[in-house]
Amino acid sequence: MISPENNLADIRQQLDEVQRTFNTLEMRPKESLRDFEYRVKRHSDKLLSLKVAEKVQQEQIEQGAREAEELLKKKIP
């Protein structure tokens, strides 16, 4: 099973790769504006999806930490 921290690191690595690709997108010779816009949108959709996944994973990690802290408080009088 992948730990939440490892999953977050994987998501961030993917996000970095997609961000780099997105930042280097250029219109290809003889490519229509419509096709270029479609490629840009596809990459921006990937970015958005990964950013959401990153946020959700971070929230899950923080929630787990809060729950662990509460459990410790209950065990230690």
C-alpha positions as CSV (number, residue, x, y, z in Angstrom):
1,M,0.0,0.0,0.0
2,I,1.3,3.4,-0.9
3,S,1.6,5.9,2.0
4,P,-0.3,9.2,1.7
5,E,3.0,11.0,1.7
6,N,4.4,8.9,-1.1
7,N,1.2,9.4,-3.1
8,L,1.5,13.2,-2.6
9,A,5.1,13.1,-3.7
10,D,4.0,11.2,-6.8
11,I,1.2,13.6,-7.6
12,R,3.6,16.6,-7.2
13,Q,6.1,14.9,-9.5
14,Q,3.4,14.4,-12.2
15,L,2.3,18.0,-11.6
16,D,5.8,19.3,-12.2
17,E,6.1,17.3,-15.4
18,V,2.8,18.5,-16.8
19,Q,3.5,22.1,-15.8
20,R,6.9,22.0,-17.6
21,T,5.2,20.6,-20.7
22,F,2.4,23.1,-20.5
23,N,4.9,26.0,-20.2
24,T,6.7,24.9,-23.3
25,L,3.6,24.4,-25.5
26,E,4.0,26.2,-28.8
27,M,1.9,26.2,-32.0
28,R,3.3,23.6,-34.4
29,P,4.0,24.6,-38.0
30,K,0.8,24.3,-40.0
31,E,-1.2,23.5,-36.9
32,S,-4.6,25.2,-36.8
33,L,-5.4,27.5,-34.0
34,R,-8.3,25.2,-33.0
35,D,-5.9,22.2,-32.7
36,F,-3.5,24.2,-30.7
37,E,-6.2,25.5,-28.4
38,Y,-7.4,21.9,-27.9
39,R,-3.8,20.8,-26.9
40,V,-3.5,23.7,-24.5
41,K,-6.9,22.8,-23.0
42,R,-6.0,19.2,-22.6
43,H,-2.8,20.1,-20.7
44,S,-4.6,22.7,-18.6
45,D,-7.3,20.0,-17.7
46,K,-4.4,17.7,-16.6
47,L,-2.9,20.5,-14.5
48,L,-6.3,21.2,-12.8
49,S,-6.9,17.6,-12.2
50,L,-3.5,17.1,-10.6
51,K,-3.8,20.3,-8.5
52,V,-7.2,19.0,-7.2
53,A,-5.6,15.6,-6.4
54,E,-2.7,17.3,-4.6
55,K,-5.1,19.4,-2.5
56,V,-7.2,16.3,-1.6
57,Q,-4.2,14.2,-0.7
58,Q,-2.8,17.1,1.4
59,E,-6.1,17.4,3.2
60,Q,-6.2,13.7,3.9
61,I,-2.7,13.8,5.4
62,E,-3.6,16.8,7.6
63,Q,-6.9,15.1,8.7
64,G,-4.9,11.9,9.6
65,A,-2.5,14.0,11.7
66,R,-5.3,15.8,13.5
67,E,-7.0,12.4,14.3
68,A,-3.7,11.0,15.5
69,E,-3.2,14.0,17.7
70,E,-6.6,13.7,19.2
71,L,-6.1,10.0,19.9
72,L,-2.8,10.8,21.7
73,K,-4.5,13.4,23.8
74,K,-7.1,10.9,24.8
75,K,-4.5,8.3,25.8
76,I,-2.2,10.7,27.7
77,P,-4.1,12.2,30.6
